[in-house]
Amino acid sequence: MIGPLELLIVLLIVVVLFSSKKLPDVMGDLGKAASRFKQGLKGKDESGDPPERKP
């Protein structure tokens, strides 16, 4: 089981690696990727229409 100390250490490493300037950009890109993934699971493309199925 992962405890709070381990999570704190991982968070500290992420902040050091990406610095505070890049971190918001990385989190924004991660949010966009998650949103697109959810749309893909629903079967919608970027226009909001369901994709055409080939027979």
N, C-alpha and C positions, 0 to 999 in steps of 0.2 A: 504494500500500500504506500502510495506517495503521500508524504506528510507536508505540512506547511513550510518547513525549513528547506526541503528539496525544491519546492515550487519557487521559493524566494531566491534560491541560488540560480535556478534556470532563468528566472526573470532578470536577475542581475547580469548574467552572461549575455542575454539577448540585448539588453540596453547597452552594454559595453561594446558588443560587436556592431550593432547598427547605429549607435549614437542617438542622441535625442532628436537630431535633425531629420534623420532618415526614418525613424520609427513610425511617425504618422503616415508617411507615404507607403510603407510596407503594410501597415494595418489597413489602409484604404484599399490597396490592391488585393489584400486578402479578403476583405469584405465584398469587393466586386466579383472576385472569383467564386465565392460562396453563393452569391446571388445568381450568377450565371449557371452554376452547377444545379441549383434548385430549379431554375427555369428549364434546364435540360432534362431533369427528372420528370417535369410536368409535360414535356414534349412540345414546348413552344420555342420558336426561334426569336431573334431580336425584334422582329416586327410585332410579335405578340400573337401571330397566327400559328395554328398547329401545322407542322410540316406535312407535305403531301406524301402519301404512302404509295409506293410502287407495287403494282400487282405481281 
